[in-house]
Amino acid sequence: PQIVQRSINMMARNKSPKTVRNAHGLLSATLAVYRPDIALRTTLPQKVRYEISIPSDDDIGAIMNACRGTENELPIMLALWLGLRMSEILGLRWEDVDGDVLHIRRAKVDEGVKTTKTYISKRDLDLPEYLQNLIAVAPHNGEYIVNLSRRALYCRFQTICKKAGIQHYRFHDLRHTFATMALEHGMDVKTLSATIGHVSSATTLDIYSHITDTMQRQAAVHIDRK
């Protein structure tokens, strides 16, 4: 147990709490089978709830201008236009493109290829013509449409932000931007939940409660003015 605790502490220095917990879960399950006499009472890192940071309209425009015409444009626009997770973008294969439909079937992470985050995350999305054109001209250098690691895509996005002269954003903030814009333009929560692959509408409401609360206040003010 002491060795495990030290290893977990070291791992937590440069890995997310979720990654550390997943690794510890695998070890615990293995020990339960082969060494049931060992009882682990490991102190695990707490989950971190990140504050959602939504780029302003000006920042979104700056990001789009900075990545236009580069190989970074496709993954950035897939997140911004369709709300895909980074792992889903990296897991896209050429066979997943069916005309104007994109099939989301898997996720690619540092540990390898796996199924999507939840069963509902397997979904079919309409591909706008702009994205169809970007995919059509993307280099065919293998079975995957975007041949980058998570780290490489993250670093490239940070370079784009610097080039655009804007603040630091996480790549995942592009997905949040899509969801926020969808809600603000009238998409109902149930449809948004299915589009971005949440297991339920309750999950979507929990993550974007600040957006829906703001919309409710604006609606109330509008009604009062009437």
N, C-alpha and C positions, 0 to 999 in steps of 0.2 A: 504493500500500500504506500509506503514512503517513496519508493522509486516511482510509482505511478504518479503520485502527487507532484514530485519534482518535475517529471516529464510534462505533466499538464501545465504547470506554471511556466515552463520554458516555451511550450507550444503557444500559450496564450499571449506571448509577447508580440507575435507577428501573425497570428491567425484569429479569425473572428470567433466569438463565443459559440456560434452555431457549429463551425467546423470542429472546434475543440470538443464540444458535447457529442457530436456524431462519432468522432474518433474514440472517445471514452465509452460510448454506448457499444461500439463494436468490440472493444476490449472486454467490457463487462460481460457481454453475451458469450464471448469465447471462454473466459475464465469460468463462467457458470457451468459450462459443459466439461471442461478439462481439469479445472482446479476449483471445485465448489467449496473447498475448505478456506479459500481466500476471500475475505470480506472487504470490499473496497468502500471506503467512506470519504471519497475524494471531494474536495471543495472545488466546484466548477465555476468558471467565470460567469457573471450575470449577463443575461441577454441585454443588448443595447437597443433602445428604441430611438432611431434616428429622426430628427426633425425634418420634415419634408421641405425641401427648398425648390420652389417653382421659379424658373427663369421668367423674367419679364418679357413682354412682347419684343422689346428692343434687343434683349439678350438672345431670344430665340432667333430673331432675324440675323444677329451677328454670328451665331453658331452656324446657321444654314449657309451664310455667305462664306464663312471661313472653310467649310468642308466641301463646298460645291466644286465638282470636277475632280475631287480626289478619291482615293480608294476608301477613305473614311466616311464618305457621304452615305453609302448604302447602309452600313450598320447603324449609323446615327439616325437616319431617316426611318429605318424599320422600328426603332424604339420610339421616335417622336411621332410618327404617323400611325403606327399600329399598336403602340404600347407593349411591345415585346420585351421580355426580360433579356438580359445579356446572354444568359445560358441558352435561351431559346434561339437567339440570333446565331450564336456560334454552332448550334446543333442543326441548323438548316442544311439540308442536302438538295442537290439539283432536282432530285425526284419529287421533292415536296412542292415544287412549283407546277401548278396545273392550269395553264392559261392565266386567267385573272383571279385564281384562287391559290392561297398559300396554306399548306397543311402544316400545322404545328404538331409534331409527333414526338420530339425528344429534346433533351437539354444536354449541353456539353459543358462540363466543369473541369477543374484541374485534375480531378481523379479519373476522368474519362467520360464516356457517354452514358446517360441514364434516361429513364423515363421522365416525363414532365413532372413538375412539382406536385401536382394533384391530378386525379383522373380527369377532372373537368378542364385541365389545362390543355388537353388534346383537343384542338379546335381547328376550324377552317375559317380563314379570314379573306375578305375580298381585297384584291390587290389593286390599288389605284394605278392608273396608266403611268404616272411618274415613277413609281417603284418598279413596275414591270420593265420600264426602259432601263433603269439602273441595273436590274438583275440581268437583263439581256446583254449588257456590255461588260459585265463583271468577268474577270479572267477565270477560265475553267482550269484551275490548278489542282484539282482533286475532287473528292466526293462532296466536300462542304463548300457552300457558297462563300462564306467568310472564313478565310484560313488564318485565323489569329487566335492567340491565347487570351484568356481573360485579362491577364496583366498587360499584354500588348495593347488590347483594345482600350483598357482604362487609361494607359499612358498616352495613347494617341488622342483620346478625347480631352485629356488635360492640356495637351499641346494645342488642340483646336481652341479651347477656352482662352489660352494665353494669346494665341494669334488673333482671336476676336476681341481681345482687350476687355474681357469680362471677368467676373469673380469665379472662384472655383465651384464647380458643380460635380456631383457624382453622376456617372452614366445612368444610374437608376432613376435620377431625377427627370430624365427624358420620358420615362414611362409614366411618372407622376404627372408630368406636363400634359401628356396625352389624355390621361384620365380626368384631369382638372378641366381641360378645354372641352372635353366631351360632355361633362356635367354642365358646364356653363353654357354650352350651346344646345342644351335640351335633351341630351341622351338620358334615359331613365336608368336608375341604378341597376336594375336587373339585367338590362341589355349590356351595360358597361361591365358588369361582373362576368358575364359570359364572354365578352370580347377580350378582356385582359386575363381570363383564366383563373379567376378566384373561385374557391370552392363554394362560396355562397354570397348572396347580396349583403349579408351581415358583415362579412369580412371587408367588403368594399366600403360600407358605411362607416366601419370602425376606422379604416385608414384615412378616408377622406371626409371625416365628420366636420373638419374645419371648413371645408368647401360647402358642404350641404347646409351647415349652420349659417354661413354667410349668405347663401342663396335664400334661405328662409327669411332672414332679417331683411334682405332687399325686397323680397316679395311682400313682406308685411308693410314696409315703408311705402311700396307702390300702391297697395290696397288702401292704406291710410290716406294717401293723396287723392284717391278717387272719391 
